[in-house]
């Protein structure tokens, strides 16, 4: 079996990363974050995630240097594993893996034809050196690796399941010192059944830490097949940072991290990540201390990839907040160009909290909300939120049984019959804000109220626009 991996499809090369970082930094400086978001719609996710911060900037967890381990083995030289993709390497891997051991896969293609488990991991690393691909037989649709213990590291591997009706997944649970880095999932997930998510993970000790960095899942899933990007086990109780990752075109969430809510309750920190057209939600959080920062979410083209039971469009929420979430969403860009798109939603019938700041949302799909909260709970706060676009009908903000403050915001929607705030049993305070809509500024029921101070109702939001020449040059 021959598998080729193009340099342009991964940020593992320093050359690619540095070039992309320089180009995108210049673009952001020229356009501002909102126009940058629109420009990025035509750019690669790998370029975006390459501009994020390094692992060392977010955690004390470092890559797997040889001197960290009692034993460093080369799976080809020491265990006669086949690097051509023709013969299974499961037996060799299971013999090589162990405690205080780094298993090195040199450049090549490695065939996994079944699940290999190691549940006694202790300072255990699986690391590719050079251009390393794990692949599976045609028609395979299950996990290939599952590691549990402490000090679990998995680095620098492409997982290739490009054959029709073929999937492959990896699963890791680590008490502490958990690292997944530079992993590329290659292929559309189209097997009806088997493993739902590319990557499953958890930090299983409340005192533990983990980092998932530079994981790319650009190919998504086939329409009407239930598949997601990343799942966090309900046992997740430590702190996990997800940094410089990308998830595109999944039918069952991009990052599904609400499961630990009310259970393990470990915080999940999503930083510098890129999402496009993930159904149900792009970022789904539900634990105390969690947040999304410096992320870009786009719903465009044909819209969200559909679940088997989805309607015509599906529902691609940019951020969906659940359970005991009490963190924040900050410095994010959201572009909704398709009717399946939605903004930041608070799960009904929960007391989910969480403030939003310094975030830009462009809505050109009719009837979609920027903010939608439908549950009783502590007051919400939105500061320096910019909403623009041509959407018509319904409202920019929908609040039911929830009070909120909007301060230093700018809301402009030019489509017909577009209201600013739809309030049902809610009180809202709007201060120092430019509100320019074609419908009612405030549509209230008898149990709602609003207070305004220094409200401007005329003129557009002072945000840069992206013209055609800028878009084509990005």
HUJOWO-V430862 format. One record per helix or strand of 2 or more residues. SS is the DSSP state (H for helix, E for strand). FROM is the first residue (numbers start at 1). TO is the last residue. If there is no record, write none. Layout:
SS|FROM|TO / SS|FROM|TO
//
This chain:
H|7|9 / H|14|40 / H|45|50 / H|55|57 / H|66|68 / E|71|74 / E|84|88 / H|90|96 / E|101|105 / E|108|111 / E|116|128 / E|132|135 / E|141|160 / E|167|174 / E|178|186 / E|197|203 / E|209|217 / E|228|232 / E|239|243 / E|246|248 / E|255|257 / E|268|271 / E|274|276 / E|280|285 / E|291|293 / E|296|299 / E|316|321 / E|328|330 / E|333|336 / E|341|346 / E|355|363 / E|371|373 / E|380|388 / E|395|400 / E|404|407 / E|410|412 / E|419|424 / E|427|436 / E|442|444 / E|449|456 / H|468|473
//
